[in-house]
């Protein structure tokens, strides 16, 4: 974190020293950082967005806990992509998804191992007559066991601090990628995946053609879902409406910044028309490719300029 922000500070200094005073003052935000953060809360208005794509209907729940949950409608069943940060939130989300389509949940896909995407899963096992398939990258369970086991005490302490979990009610504005972290509202509902893959998985579930691709970035086990018939992309946490967490304040392990750029390029190669991210609002139309391109360029810029300055001997 420090490393990247120091780099950004250096870059801003270079930019400001190359601009005239007039240009710099135009770039100065008119609102304070707190006001900007309050404005950003609009991104997390509690709501289910529904889209009619060429392949069928897709619903996305935003603002319930920290992460989104997505439901893709199939012929005789539906698929959930990311199960929310708790069974508490999953229960509220599913009560709204069911109003859209009441068919059984045939599969739950994890975009990666983080609890805000996986801790709601046991809710779907206890409410469905037939056990849904749990699908993830082959390394997801390894990383999950490490978080729940080996590094649990320190990661919990750091995450609690980073997400402002213990702040008095009303003092937390939002946590950047969501309104608040609600993992402690119910017991951990992570369920071990039973269908995993290495590089890619093409599978048909409930009449839905799914393509899953390993996409290292925000985590090493990250995947993205491409629905060719729906022209729809679920990028997991490799894109959301904040600057990418190339390094987290809570000090998680190394994030593959160059791999992140490659993963975004892989997504762009499909020319998606709908984007259903796991944090912040969905996008459609021309904004999808524009956003993917700006995002990958920003990450590559930080990476390349950091390496350039490292090669000059600069240190964090
Ligand atoms: Zn997340």
Boltz pocket constraint, residues with backbone or C-beta under 6 A from the ligand:
constraints:
  - pocket:
      binder: B
      contacts: [[A, 67], [A, 114], [A, 116], [A, 117], [A, 237], [A, 278], [A, 279]]
      max_distance: 6.0
